[in-house]
Amino acid sequence: MRHHDTRWITRLLAASFLGTALLGTPAISAAEEEQGFLTPSKDELLMFWDEKELYVQTATRSEKPINQVAENMTVITAKDIEVMNANSVDEVLARVPGLFASFAYVDYASSAQLQIQGSEPRHVTVLLDGMPVNLLNSGGAVTNMIPLRIVERIEIIKGAASSAWGSGLGGVVNIITRSTGDNATPNGMFGGSWGEASSRNGEAELRGKNGPLGYYLYAGQQGSDGLVNSRSFQRSSIFGKVLLTPTRDLDITLSGSFSNPEMNDGDVPSKFINGLNKFDTSSLNSSFEFRATPELTVRGGLHLFNAKFDAFARVLQSAPAILSPGQLFKQNIYDEQTMGANLRATWNSGIQTLTVGAEGSHGTLDQTTNNGPFLQNYKGFIPTDPAHAKVDKWGIFANDTVEFGPLAVTPGIRLDHDSFFGVFISPSVGSTLELSEHTVARASVARGFTSPPLSYLGGGGQFYTANPNLKAEYGWSYQAGLESGVADLVNLKGTIFYHDTTNAIVVGSGTSANGDTISRLGYELEADTVPFYNLSLKAGHAYVHVKGDSLITSYAHKYFDNYSWLIGIKYDDRQSFSALLSGNYIYWDLDTDPNKGINSDKYTTFIWDLTATKKFQLDEQNKLETFFTVHNIFSGDRMTLTVYPNPGRWVEGGLRFRF
């Protein structure tokens, strides 16, 4: 598990880092002592509340201030991500209250299934600059294909978001990439990190502007030999974006990406097989924004998303005699493509923001199942012919935000058509009431749905029979919350929610069917303090009770509880040094049974991480950053299956040069 060739690097970084951090900490003056530790400066108060006054685009697909967003929304900025020194998008999302990231196994840059307030992963729509990246075969998204460095912000809507986005019963995660440059002199970054088990990350980015053409370019490579049981990960990624402004009223944006994460499940002797998952993705995304008048803005775009997923399992050397080590056990290949277009217009009259639009998409999926000699000879399973399925979707939508002084009301409606299940209508209404300068009450009611995964409808395979008669899962979502600043020192946010799902899909033995009714009831609590002497605290807690008419997928009973605790202690002088101690606890309510052996679980513990960053201003334009991270400080155990244990304490460090 431990690789000594990287220990000296991380220890050297840690030693230099702690020394410069101590030397760089400013002394407290007598005047500051008289002011008192519990009284933040005016600058700290101003910066804290300014950061709360965000404009977001995901709630209604047009920009609006977050204090007018009726939905339960969380925003993660690039600055938040930078302090974390995280390795993947999923690692960042796992720190959001109410968003439960379920890792099959925890390792370097591992992938997770995203669940919002007890939803299924297929209920969570994941967008990259507004382009859906959920897989047709499973309905979920693999977010470790997205390099974290290219992310400018992440906007998360918890609860049904179908009146704006269509399929999205559980919520929406919109990952927005970095903007292009605005200076003729290019600027950028290159750097790398190194950690145990040969974990490494090398990346570079460049942005600038040449006349009317702005650009942002990224290239990077991540990899690890695996922290536990020879698990491994590697990925090469490129991303590019150009912005053309031929006139002052027209912006044309084109972006493209390629990424190929390869994840090895590691050697699991008790299961006698090793899984290797290869994932190749590419995308093209174009958009325009035309400001026809000061009040009217027209936007539209085209996108193309390709994904090929190859899940390959081979027999281990430790297998019984009836199995031949090294042979293929089973292979599933999913090759899919989605292309789509959208057009929308926004009218802003000062007290009213009206958005209307339409969009459509066409998706195809080819699925192939190959069985190795063991399954063919002993089980009688022969390789299957490729299964082909396709789906066409279109939708029209409208929403309107109307201000009545401190009250803002947002009704919305959308009509969707799916070539499998027909028409669905998604109405919604929400309101916000600004009770004081830093106090906002929110409430919303929305009807949402999620389209069945295409492999459920028309894919099939050796071990699964498709059901083309599946209908959309749908239901109502009710939420209410209050966010308030207490004495301008602490920002508190509380939300209660209730979601019901009808026609819930039950994945049985060999096929899927509609029929279950599921309810999700719970609450979220969040608190973060204004920095005083550069130190701030953040805490979050979420609880959800899920109840179904019959056995719920992945659970052997009709109900379960999930809850989490999140804690963050941050020091940030906003100039040269920052540090973050974060703790994460999650309760899954699985059927813990010591008689289950290799399938038992162990997760009732806090996992603590510590990271710190030191910046050196080399000259007016160039800056050097060093960072050091200790993962799982106390080597806590948290796994849903003991055959996939999480790593204990491990360390990494790195350098970044900005120019």
C-alpha positions as MATLAB code, in Angstrom:
seq = 'MRHHDTRWITRLLAASFLGTALLGTPAISAAEEEQGFLTPSKDELLMFWDEKELYVQTATRSEKPINQVAENMTVITAKDIEVMNANSVDEVLARVPGLFASFAYVDYASSAQLQIQGSEPRHVTVLLDGMPVNLLNSGGAVTNMIPLRIVERIEIIKGAASSAWGSGLGGVVNIITRSTGDNATPNGMFGGSWGEASSRNGEAELRGKNGPLGYYLYAGQQGSDGLVNSRSFQRSSIFGKVLLTPTRDLDITLSGSFSNPEMNDGDVPSKFINGLNKFDTSSLNSSFEFRATPELTVRGGLHLFNAKFDAFARVLQSAPAILSPGQLFKQNIYDEQTMGANLRATWNSGIQTLTVGAEGSHGTLDQTTNNGPFLQNYKGFIPTDPAHAKVDKWGIFANDTVEFGPLAVTPGIRLDHDSFFGVFISPSVGSTLELSEHTVARASVARGFTSPPLSYLGGGGQFYTANPNLKAEYGWSYQAGLESGVADLVNLKGTIFYHDTTNAIVVGSGTSANGDTISRLGYELEADTVPFYNLSLKAGHAYVHVKGDSLITSYAHKYFDNYSWLIGIKYDDRQSFSALLSGNYIYWDLDTDPNKGINSDKYTTFIWDLTATKKFQLDEQNKLETFFTVHNIFSGDRMTLTVYPNPGRWVEGGLRFRF';
ca = [
       0.000    0.000    0.000;
       2.811    2.413    0.867;
       5.380    3.443   -1.747;
       8.600    4.831   -0.255;
       9.647    6.490   -3.508;
       7.098    9.248   -3.004;
       7.351    9.655    0.780;
      10.428   11.895    0.680;
       8.748   14.245   -1.807;
       5.626   14.728    0.279;
       7.600   15.012    3.544;
       9.912   17.630    2.027;
       6.910   19.599    0.777;
       5.302   19.342    4.210;
       8.407   20.549    6.044;
       8.990   23.529    3.749;
       5.332   24.320    3.798;
       4.875   24.373    7.558;
       7.955   26.523    7.991;
       6.890   29.136    5.468;
       3.337   29.083    6.840;
       4.542   29.889   10.349;
       6.917   32.570    9.134;
       4.205   34.058    6.931;
       1.534   34.362    9.653;
       1.120   38.051   10.569;
       1.384   39.095   14.192;
      -1.667   40.519   15.978;
      -1.316   44.199   16.777;
      -2.343   45.795   20.080;
      -5.182   47.598   18.298;
      -6.452   44.287   16.973;
      -6.258   42.763   20.447;
      -8.365   45.617   21.812;
     -10.915   45.043   19.043;
     -11.479   41.452   20.261;
     -11.219   38.096   18.557;
     -14.960   37.708   17.994;
     -15.386   40.917   15.996;
     -14.549   40.479   12.300;
     -13.143   43.446   10.454;
     -15.310   45.468    8.068;
     -13.346   44.053    5.130;
     -14.005   40.466    6.261;
     -17.726   41.163    6.691;
     -17.932   42.818    3.272;
     -16.130   40.008    1.456;
     -18.194   37.295    3.164;
     -21.582   38.777    2.289;
     -20.467   39.831   -1.198;
     -19.663   36.168   -1.921;
     -23.258   35.268   -0.980;
     -24.684   37.646   -3.599;
     -24.269   35.322   -6.565;
     -25.963   35.244   -9.943;
     -26.853   31.697  -11.059;
     -28.199   30.265  -14.304;
     -29.380   26.703  -13.606;
     -32.691   27.351  -11.815;
     -34.486   29.002  -14.761;
     -31.850   28.708  -17.538;
     -31.283   32.462  -17.382;
     -29.229   34.521  -14.972;
     -30.912   35.570  -11.759;
     -29.721   36.505   -8.249;
     -29.568   33.537   -5.903;
     -31.757   35.330   -3.347;
     -34.593   34.981   -5.903;
     -34.049   31.226   -6.440;
     -36.945   29.370   -4.826;
     -35.347   25.953   -5.260;
     -32.955   24.450   -2.717;
     -29.655   25.368   -4.396;
     -25.985   24.978   -3.501;
     -23.187   26.729   -5.404;
     -19.531   25.636   -5.281;
     -17.102   28.178   -6.697;
     -13.606   27.725   -8.121;
     -12.259   29.362   -4.975;
     -14.008   26.769   -2.808;
     -12.540   23.995   -4.942;
      -9.046   25.498   -4.888;
      -8.893   25.413   -1.079;
      -9.876   21.716   -1.046;
      -6.988   20.484   -3.251;
      -9.337   17.689   -4.328;
      -8.607   15.157   -7.072;
     -12.062   14.706   -8.631;
     -15.474   16.265   -9.081;
     -17.046   13.499   -6.980;
     -14.701   14.306   -4.088;
     -16.003   17.881   -4.160;
     -19.672   16.874   -4.447;
     -19.324   14.503   -1.485;
     -19.000   17.624    0.734;
     -22.439   18.999   -0.140;
     -25.189   18.475    2.478;
     -28.037   16.426    1.016;
     -25.934   15.093   -1.862;
     -24.816   11.557   -1.012;
     -21.884   10.301   -3.102;
     -21.833    6.496   -3.058;
     -18.366    5.209   -3.978;
     -18.163    1.577   -5.090;
     -14.668    1.770   -3.649;
     -12.686    4.728   -2.356;
      -9.316    5.280   -3.963;
      -7.494    7.932   -5.967;
      -9.994    9.807   -8.224;
     -12.635    7.099   -7.736;
     -16.024    7.448   -9.367;
     -19.235    7.683   -7.330;
     -22.960    7.382   -7.884;
     -24.723   10.622   -6.986;
     -27.903   10.581   -4.928;
     -29.777   13.744   -3.933;
     -31.987   13.548   -0.849;
     -32.405    9.777   -1.177;
     -32.957    9.651   -4.943;
     -31.595    7.000   -7.291;
     -28.446    7.988   -9.269;
     -30.443    7.906  -12.523;
     -32.711   10.635  -11.088;
     -29.812   13.140  -10.932;
     -29.211   14.987  -14.204;
     -25.569   16.019  -14.642;
     -24.757   18.806  -17.092;
     -21.470   20.118  -18.469;
     -22.079   23.721  -19.517;
     -25.745   22.793  -19.940;
     -24.992   19.648  -22.024;
     -26.403   16.419  -20.469;
     -23.677   13.838  -19.780;
     -25.789   11.115  -18.150;
     -25.188    7.753  -19.773;
     -27.967    6.256  -21.873;
     -27.182    2.745  -20.651;
     -27.539    3.342  -16.897;
     -29.063    6.801  -16.570;
     -26.294    7.878  -14.173;
     -23.207    9.970  -14.856;
     -19.475    9.223  -14.543;
     -18.048   12.558  -13.425;
     -14.391   11.549  -13.007;
     -14.133   11.992  -16.775;
     -14.236   15.762  -16.087;
     -10.904   17.304  -14.982;
     -11.487   19.332  -11.839;
      -9.128   22.077  -13.042;
     -11.506   23.171  -15.841;
     -14.405   23.779  -13.412;
     -15.353   27.397  -12.703;
     -18.391   26.614  -10.548;
     -20.933   23.904   -9.815;
     -24.612   24.764   -9.386;
     -26.733   22.093   -7.694;
     -30.527   22.012   -7.535;
     -31.875   19.546   -4.973;
     -35.314   18.254   -5.819;
     -37.313   17.996   -9.026;
     -36.028   20.338  -11.759;
     -38.102   19.030  -14.669;
     -39.921   22.312  -15.416;
     -36.573   23.698  -16.635;
     -34.525   20.656  -17.683;
     -36.919   17.789  -18.403;
     -35.755   14.454  -16.983;
     -34.491   15.315  -13.481;
     -36.665   13.877  -10.702;
     -33.931   14.003   -8.049;
     -32.161   17.197   -9.050;
     -29.570   18.762  -11.333;
     -25.792   19.177  -11.083;
     -24.574   21.767  -13.610;
     -20.775   21.837  -13.971;
     -19.753   25.145  -15.548;
     -16.306   25.382  -17.099;
     -13.790   28.206  -16.887;
     -14.170   31.268  -19.063;
     -11.820   32.282  -21.844;
      -9.163   34.945  -21.386;
      -9.656   38.674  -21.828;
      -6.035   39.859  -22.220;
      -3.748   39.797  -25.245;
      -0.915   38.588  -23.010;
      -1.621   34.895  -22.271;
      -1.795   33.678  -18.691;
      -2.130   30.215  -17.285;
      -0.839   27.513  -14.994;
       1.166   24.308  -15.042;
       1.854   22.010  -12.153;
       1.763   18.563  -10.702;
       1.177   16.528   -7.592;
       2.725   13.350   -6.233;
       1.523   10.960   -3.568;
       1.716    7.445   -2.250;
       1.121    4.481   -4.562;
       2.624    6.576   -7.369;
      -0.459    8.790   -7.379;
       0.250   11.705   -9.694;
      -1.413   14.507  -11.566;
       0.186   16.700  -14.203;
      -1.753   19.485  -15.907;
      -1.447   22.784  -17.745;
      -3.848   25.499  -18.833;
      -3.587   28.604  -20.992;
      -6.010   31.457  -21.618;
      -5.889   34.698  -23.528;
      -7.482   36.793  -26.237;
      -6.486   37.706  -29.768;
      -8.701   40.429  -31.180;
     -12.328   39.230  -31.038;
     -11.255   35.641  -30.213;
     -10.771   34.503  -26.612;
      -9.500   31.036  -25.737;
      -9.001   28.602  -22.861;
      -6.939   25.409  -23.301;
      -6.303   22.549  -20.882;
      -4.352   19.286  -20.982;
      -3.764   16.911  -18.109;
      -3.005   13.373  -17.027;
      -3.883   11.639  -13.760;
      -2.893    8.229  -12.517;
      -2.292    5.953   -9.557;
      -1.055    2.406   -8.977;
      -3.842    2.039   -6.413;
      -3.768    2.589   -2.668;
      -5.425   -0.761   -1.810;
      -5.444   -4.216   -3.468;
      -3.652   -3.062   -6.636;
      -6.549   -0.835   -7.635;
      -5.432    1.641  -10.261;
      -6.604    4.677  -12.167;
      -5.378    6.621  -15.149;
      -6.828    9.303  -17.372;
      -5.675   11.646  -20.104;
      -7.815   14.694  -20.813;
      -7.883   17.672  -23.118;
     -10.388   20.520  -23.152;
     -10.610   23.645  -25.243;
     -12.963   26.599  -25.453;
     -13.030   29.575  -27.796;
     -15.227   32.653  -27.573;
     -15.811   34.754  -30.674;
     -17.375   38.217  -30.283;
     -17.873   39.502  -33.859;
     -20.049   42.344  -32.548;
     -20.675   43.824  -29.113;
     -24.092   42.139  -29.016;
     -23.150   38.630  -30.166;
     -21.078   35.923  -28.430;
     -20.345   32.568  -30.076;
     -18.770   29.842  -27.923;
     -17.361   26.503  -29.059;
     -15.852   23.918  -26.723;
     -14.572   20.381  -27.169;
     -13.208   17.684  -24.908;
     -11.706   14.209  -24.810;
     -11.204   12.073  -21.714;
     -10.482    8.374  -21.159;
     -10.597    7.330  -17.499;
      -9.563    3.727  -16.903;
     -10.457    2.231  -13.520;
      -9.195   -1.103  -12.212;
     -11.294   -2.527   -9.359;
      -8.246   -4.279   -7.932;
      -7.631   -7.879   -6.961;
     -10.463   -9.298   -4.859;
      -9.359  -12.873   -4.035;
     -12.674  -13.731   -2.386;
     -14.465  -13.002   -5.665;
     -11.791  -14.582   -7.920;
     -12.158  -11.870  -10.565;
     -10.640   -8.506  -11.374;
     -12.690   -5.783  -13.047;
     -11.283   -3.244  -15.495;
     -13.532   -0.406  -16.666;
     -12.453    1.638  -19.666;
     -14.372    4.793  -20.454;
     -13.770    6.927  -23.563;
     -15.693   10.176  -23.975;
     -15.630   13.081  -26.377;
     -17.884   16.085  -26.812;
     -18.543   19.159  -28.911;
     -20.660   21.947  -27.486;
     -21.505   25.165  -29.325;
     -23.655   28.045  -28.156;
     -24.491   31.639  -28.977;
     -25.894   34.609  -27.089;
     -27.456   37.490  -28.985;
     -28.498   40.597  -27.049;
     -31.176   41.842  -29.449;
     -32.270   44.710  -27.218;
     -31.440   45.764  -23.652;
     -34.443   43.699  -22.534;
     -34.332   40.715  -24.937;
     -31.580   38.061  -25.094;
     -31.687   35.038  -27.405;
     -29.550   31.964  -26.684;
     -29.152   28.628  -28.395;
     -26.752   25.811  -29.067;
     -25.861   22.401  -30.485;
     -24.069   19.560  -28.716;
     -22.674   16.111  -29.439;
     -21.657   13.671  -26.689;
     -20.001   10.287  -27.365;
     -19.280    7.675  -24.710;
     -17.921    4.137  -24.891;
     -17.862    2.051  -21.733;
     -16.002   -1.277  -21.685;
     -16.460   -3.301  -18.474;
     -14.008   -6.207  -18.598;
     -13.597   -8.888  -15.901;
     -10.815  -11.497  -15.896;
     -10.117  -14.513  -13.703;
      -7.468  -14.103  -10.972;
      -4.567  -16.431  -10.266;
      -6.186  -17.350   -6.936;
      -9.293  -18.763   -8.635;
     -10.478  -22.358   -8.042;
      -9.363  -25.103  -10.381;
     -12.567  -24.932  -12.425;
     -11.542  -21.423  -13.506;
      -8.559  -20.684  -15.730;
      -6.487  -17.729  -14.429;
      -6.128  -14.859  -16.876;
      -9.124  -15.799  -19.001;
     -12.013  -13.513  -19.806;
     -14.890  -13.942  -17.366;
     -17.403  -11.459  -18.780;
     -17.376   -8.265  -20.842;
     -20.071   -5.637  -21.408;
     -19.526   -2.930  -24.022;
     -21.819    0.102  -24.279;
     -21.263    2.451  -27.228;
     -23.549    5.482  -27.258;
     -24.021    8.861  -28.858;
     -26.341   11.770  -28.078;
     -26.839   14.879  -30.188;
     -29.116   17.758  -29.308;
     -30.095   21.368  -29.903;
     -31.768   24.108  -27.887;
     -33.114   27.619  -28.405;
     -34.481   30.013  -25.779;
     -35.259   33.692  -25.303;
     -35.232   35.773  -22.109;
     -37.134   39.029  -21.586;
     -36.033   41.154  -18.620;
     -38.087   44.257  -17.863;
     -36.540   45.015  -14.480;
     -39.286   43.530  -12.332;
     -39.954   40.528  -14.571;
     -37.687   37.900  -16.165;
     -39.498   35.640  -18.650;
     -37.743   32.705  -20.354;
     -39.262   30.510  -23.066;
     -37.483   27.824  -25.017;
     -37.419   24.488  -26.797;
     -34.921   21.669  -27.192;
     -34.605   18.199  -28.671;
     -32.179   15.274  -28.736;
     -31.516   11.956  -30.455;
     -29.659    9.146  -28.710;
     -28.396    5.739  -29.840;
     -26.990    2.839  -27.813;
     -25.201   -0.306  -28.990;
     -24.671   -2.965  -26.333;
     -22.570   -6.134  -26.636;
     -22.109   -8.889  -24.047;
     -19.208  -11.342  -24.319;
     -18.893  -14.321  -21.973;
     -15.644  -16.137  -21.268;
     -15.055  -19.897  -21.532;
     -16.204  -20.575  -17.954;
     -19.625  -19.011  -18.436;
     -20.001  -20.637  -21.834;
     -18.906  -24.123  -20.784;
     -20.355  -24.357  -17.307;
     -23.340  -22.008  -17.458;
     -24.300  -22.331  -21.115;
     -24.117  -18.578  -21.763;
     -22.943  -17.796  -25.277;
     -21.926  -14.340  -26.559;
     -24.939  -12.273  -27.572;
     -25.563  -10.329  -30.727;
     -25.252   -6.557  -30.268;
     -28.450   -4.920  -29.070;
     -29.339   -1.578  -30.629;
     -31.712    1.012  -29.198;
     -32.509    4.632  -29.938;
     -34.592    7.370  -28.334;
     -35.877   10.751  -29.505;
     -36.871   13.511  -27.092;
     -38.142   17.057  -27.351;
     -39.488   19.609  -24.921;
     -40.854   23.156  -24.726;
     -40.693   25.194  -21.540;
     -41.440   28.588  -19.997;
     -40.810   30.214  -16.635;
     -41.279   33.718  -15.291;
     -39.786   35.462  -12.251;
     -41.894   38.420  -11.120;
     -40.806   40.773   -8.333;
     -43.234   42.399   -5.927;
     -40.856   44.390   -3.758;
     -39.155   41.855   -1.425;
     -41.309   39.024   -2.834;
     -40.308   37.125   -5.983;
     -42.603   34.505   -7.528;
     -41.441   32.027  -10.198;
     -44.016   29.863  -12.003;
     -42.783   27.402  -14.612;
     -44.092   24.699  -16.918;
     -42.654   22.284  -19.426;
     -44.031   19.731  -21.888;
     -41.781   16.794  -22.797;
     -42.181   14.064  -25.378;
     -40.225   10.794  -25.301;
     -40.440    8.268  -28.155;
     -40.884    5.453  -25.596;
     -43.387    6.750  -23.053;
     -45.063    9.727  -24.761;
     -45.945   13.104  -23.224;
     -45.269   14.433  -19.735;
     -46.132   17.861  -18.270;
     -44.025   19.360  -15.458;
     -45.453   22.429  -13.695;
     -43.706   24.237  -10.834;
     -44.126   27.321   -8.694;
     -41.780   28.843   -6.156;
     -41.336   32.045   -4.228;
     -38.732   33.859   -2.171;
     -39.323   36.549    0.416;
     -36.494   38.827    1.507;
     -37.280   39.422    5.174;
     -34.196   41.564    5.807;
     -30.827   42.313    4.230;
     -29.431   38.823    4.933;
     -32.601   36.805    5.553;
     -34.542   34.996    2.796;
     -37.433   32.521    3.045;
     -37.965   30.030    0.200;
     -40.723   27.621   -0.806;
     -41.352   25.567   -3.945;
     -43.640   22.897   -5.362;
     -42.665   21.037   -8.533;
     -43.707   17.992  -10.520;
     -40.796   16.014  -11.930;
     -39.980   12.890  -13.898;
     -37.060   10.762  -15.015;
     -36.873    8.835  -18.279;
     -35.943    5.136  -17.896;
     -32.356    4.315  -18.949;
     -32.195    3.234  -22.574;
     -30.640   -0.135  -21.688;
     -33.724   -0.847  -19.546;
     -35.985   -0.042  -22.513;
     -34.211   -1.508  -25.508;
     -30.693   -2.658  -24.645;
     -30.910   -6.052  -23.042;
     -28.109   -8.607  -23.066;
     -27.152  -12.050  -21.811;
     -28.317  -11.477  -18.243;
     -31.017   -8.861  -18.813;
     -34.200   -8.625  -20.868;
     -35.233   -5.121  -21.901;
     -38.738   -3.891  -21.158;
     -39.924   -1.428  -23.841;
     -43.161   -0.893  -21.889;
     -41.440    0.938  -19.018;
     -42.958    4.310  -18.180;
     -41.346    7.406  -16.734;
     -40.912    7.648  -12.983;
     -42.652   10.784  -11.741;
     -43.735   12.582   -8.600;
     -44.143   15.842   -6.695;
     -41.485   17.689   -4.752;
     -42.257   20.074   -1.858;
     -39.573   22.166   -0.167;
     -39.403   25.125    2.224;
     -36.430   26.816    3.801;
     -34.995   29.811    5.553;
     -31.530   31.359    5.206;
     -30.471   34.078    7.628;
     -27.457   35.952    8.878;
     -27.324   36.011   12.676;
     -25.807   39.280   13.928;
     -23.939   39.382   10.587;
     -21.522   36.773   12.020;
     -23.073   33.415   11.094;
     -25.078   32.402    8.029;
     -27.660   29.717    8.838;
     -29.688   27.745    6.298;
     -32.402   25.190    6.974;
     -34.565   23.235    4.517;
     -37.330   20.671    4.913;
     -38.478   18.530    1.993;
     -40.911   15.861    0.920;
     -40.742   14.006   -2.399;
     -42.983   11.240   -3.676;
     -42.275    8.967   -6.631;
     -44.899    7.013   -8.582;
     -44.107    4.315  -11.140;
     -40.733    3.813   -9.438;
     -38.662    1.288  -11.377;
     -37.842   -1.920   -9.524;
     -34.788   -3.711  -10.945;
     -35.519   -7.398  -10.498;
     -33.852  -10.612  -11.576;
     -33.335  -10.307  -15.309;
     -35.585   -7.328  -16.068;
     -37.152   -4.112  -14.735;
     -40.722   -3.024  -14.147;
     -42.738   -0.059  -12.878;
     -44.998   -0.332   -9.895;
     -43.461    0.889   -6.641;
     -44.410    4.101   -4.823;
     -41.623    5.730   -2.811;
     -41.609    8.727   -0.488;
     -38.591   10.725    0.714;
     -38.875   12.982    3.742;
     -36.095   14.900    5.480;
     -34.250   18.084    6.249;
     -30.910   19.864    5.742;
     -29.086   22.220    8.108;
     -26.067   24.367    7.191;
     -24.013   26.987    9.004;
     -20.921   28.979    8.108;
     -19.263   31.810    9.979;
     -17.818   35.111    8.859;
     -13.993   34.900    8.999;
     -12.477   36.388   12.109;
      -8.709   36.631   12.048;
      -8.912   34.653    8.790;
     -10.483   31.635   10.513;
     -13.965   30.389    9.562;
     -16.106   27.368   10.382;
     -18.614   25.490    8.253;
     -20.964   22.659    9.205;
     -23.726   20.719    7.504;
     -26.167   17.967    8.403;
     -28.690   16.174    6.204;
     -31.239   13.476    6.975;
     -33.635   11.582    4.712;
     -36.130    8.801    5.425;
     -37.052    6.736    2.359;
     -40.078    4.450    2.340;
     -41.416    2.214   -0.419;
     -44.389   -0.079   -0.988;
     -42.108   -3.027   -1.679;
     -38.427   -3.873   -1.391;
     -36.331   -0.877   -2.407;
     -33.494   -1.411   -4.863;
     -30.206   -2.292   -3.069;
     -32.054   -2.646    0.275;
     -33.718   -5.725    1.727;
     -36.559   -3.816    3.373;
     -39.230   -1.225    2.617;
     -37.573    1.760    4.257;
     -34.169    3.147    5.199;
     -32.523    6.258    6.622;
     -29.522    8.146    5.260;
     -27.839   10.985    7.094;
     -24.542   12.823    7.005;
     -22.452   15.277    9.031;
     -19.986   17.639    7.360;
     -17.485   19.850    9.184;
     -14.932   22.306    7.799;
     -12.437   24.520    9.625;
     -10.665   26.915    7.262;
      -7.846   29.399    7.654;
      -7.384   31.747    4.702;
      -5.437   35.001    4.798;
      -6.615   35.691    1.196;
      -3.042   36.441    0.182;
      -0.518   33.664    0.640;
      -1.701   30.869    2.935;
      -4.805   28.713    3.360;
      -5.544   25.482    5.230;
      -8.651   23.327    5.511;
      -9.505   20.575    7.986;
     -12.619   18.733    6.812;
     -14.600   15.891    8.367;
     -17.232   13.740    6.674;
     -19.609   11.198    8.222;
     -22.292    9.304    6.325;
     -24.767    6.672    7.504;
     -26.109    4.329    4.803;
     -28.455    2.080    6.865;
     -27.353   -1.077    5.080;
     -28.179   -4.517    6.453;
     -25.071   -5.042    8.556;
     -24.784   -8.758    9.186;
     -21.523  -10.453   10.271;
     -22.732  -13.620    8.559;
     -22.616  -11.875    5.198;
     -18.831  -12.290    5.118;
     -17.303  -10.538    2.120;
     -20.491   -8.536    1.572;
     -20.540   -6.940    5.018;
     -20.122   -3.196    5.446;
     -18.391   -0.756    7.783;
     -19.084    2.944    7.553;
     -20.081    4.488   10.916;
     -17.017    6.695   11.341;
     -15.800   10.220   10.573;
     -13.172   10.574    7.855;
     -10.873   13.584    8.360;
      -8.675   15.257    5.732;
      -6.202   18.113    6.119;
      -4.827   20.219    3.293;
      -2.867   23.463    3.142;
      -1.572   25.755    0.405;
       1.255   28.293    0.480;
       1.652   30.908   -2.264;
       4.835   32.767   -3.181;
       4.645   35.929   -5.288;
       7.743   35.639   -7.498;
       7.208   38.925   -9.315;
       4.359   41.104  -10.514;
       2.941   38.413  -12.815;
       4.283   35.045  -11.664;
       3.302   33.037   -8.609;
       4.380   29.682   -7.171;
       2.066   27.551   -5.022;
       2.898   24.515   -2.913;
       0.291   22.317   -1.287;
       0.261   19.307    0.991;
      -2.641   16.991    1.853;
      -3.132   14.251    4.424;
      -6.084   12.034    3.548;
      -7.969   10.017    6.179;
      -5.792   11.326    9.026;
      -6.915    8.708   11.568;
      -7.117    5.776    9.103;
     -10.862    5.368    9.612;
     -12.789    2.593    7.904;
     -15.755    3.465    5.682;
     -16.887    0.981    3.082;
     -20.184   -0.452    1.886;
     -18.516   -3.807    1.096;
     -15.493   -5.183    2.952;
     -14.151   -6.622   -0.297;
     -13.554   -3.013   -1.361;
     -11.881   -1.443    1.715;
     -10.991    2.229    1.731;
      -7.329    3.239    2.118;
      -5.991    4.359    5.474;
      -3.950    7.507    5.933;
      -2.067    8.578    2.830;
      -0.364   11.794    1.775;
       0.316   13.803   -1.351;
       1.770   17.160   -2.232;
       2.350   19.306   -5.259;
       3.436   22.496   -6.972;
       1.613   24.920   -9.234;
       3.209   27.735  -11.216;
       0.904   30.544  -12.338;
       1.988   33.062  -14.960;
];
